[in-house]
Amino acid sequence: MLKLGHIIYSNCFPPHAGIITGKTSFPFQLVEGIPTELNRLLFEGRVDVSPSSSIEYAMNPGKYVIFPGLSITSRSRVMSIILKSRLPLAELNNKTVALTTASATSVVLLRILLEIRHQVHPVYINFDQGLEDPFGRAEAALFIGDLALRTGPSPEYPHIYDLGALWHEYTGLPFVFALWQVNEKKGVDKDLAALYDILLESRAYGLSHIGELAVAEAARFNLSSEVLRQYWGSFSYDLGETEKQGLMKYYGYAAELGVISPVKDLRFWKNN
């Protein structure tokens, strides 16, 4: 039986809404996790398809193919990828910046914005968000997901930076945080085709019921229905030409940092 990964943060809910609510028939298994956990499970083949960090695709060239037309992409501001800082960005050179271990793509995005855009080179440390408080050790900290949505300024850390907004300001392009990636196995083409159709149906349901889902699911995510509605409205869950341009721009900068080898093209799953 195919296993589909599901990111437990609220940003993944709309495209999987039909599956989770039972409105869309789903004869496969759903495996929940945070982005870095799902990256590992996908790499190991313990899930077959997952909305997985966009950097995961580039870090493992040739290992995955991408389901066409599906992504988690911020059009401009993202609201849930937040750097909370004691200092302005331009003053973080040689300062300590804490990076959440829950994300891979967002960590590289922050490095692009700091090191390439602002020519700032901090000292990076890692922390487990939700379990560790990084602020005793760092001048700034990167948070992601629903925890970041609830993160506001404080007198000691007054600077709040939305990385999606900073990226759009820098490039004029959307930012692709996740792609539905396939760890291909032989003999599962029929199941993959069925799963792909299910995902398209599930996304169509979710996007056409955003208002009522925001009300129904507010308690699940400990967020108000208005915040959820606004948040979900900031995303494109498509993977069209503009999203691809943003993705390839990101890969170009990531290669400039030496995080990945240059990505020449995107490999898509084909329904044979």
Secondary structure, 3 states (H helix, E strand, C coil): CCEEEEECCHHHHHHHHHHHHCCCCCCCEEEEECHHHHHHHHHHCCCCEEEEEHHHHHHCCCCCEEEEEEEEEECCCCCCEEEEECCCHHHCCCCEEEEECCCCHHHHHHHHHHHHHCCCCCEEEEECCCCCCHHHCCCEEEEEHHHHHCCCCCCCCCEEEEHHHHHHHHHCCCEEEEEEEECCCCCCHHHHHHHHHHHHHHHHHHHHCHHHHHHHHHHHHCCCHHHHHHHHHCEECCCCHHHHHHHHHHHHHHHHHCCCCCCCCCCECCCC
